[in-house]
């Protein structure tokens, strides 16, 4: 009996992975606006890698701040965000900015995983998973907290700019 179970174990694992993939497929499909035949998200590895890297780097810069680098964070936001993303960011960061000196909090943001949902022309949508760690001055590092965003980015003159951010 044990020998029989050992023989079927790889099959069981493969079956479990296949079922998990099928279960996740509708969830991934629901993130797409439409089934656009010009969508290059799966077909164009170079463009997918480029937009993933650009958006990941931008989010790290925009959502990392500390008491001594508020201006750098705002400059990064002005470069990397536009449209509704920049408007949302300025509203939220305006409130945070007032509290940073008194609370002496440093927020470090790291993109853990990012995947392109769709990529058509100069527009991309990504699902991004972040780890954010808040640390008060003089205290040990905080515990990372997870965040998920659906990010829309547009490419203009070779630069990807984030135009919309939605929390998932």
Buried (B, 14 or more C-beta within 10 A) or exposed (E): EEEEEEEEEEEEEEEEEEEEEEEEEEEEEEBEEEEEEEBBBEEBEEBBEBBBEBBBBBBBBBBBBBEEBBEEBBEBBEEBBBEBBBEBBBEEBEEBBEEBEEEBBBBBBBBEEBBBBBBBEEEBBBBBBBBBBBBEEEEEEBEBEEBEBBBBBBBEEEEBBBBBBEEE
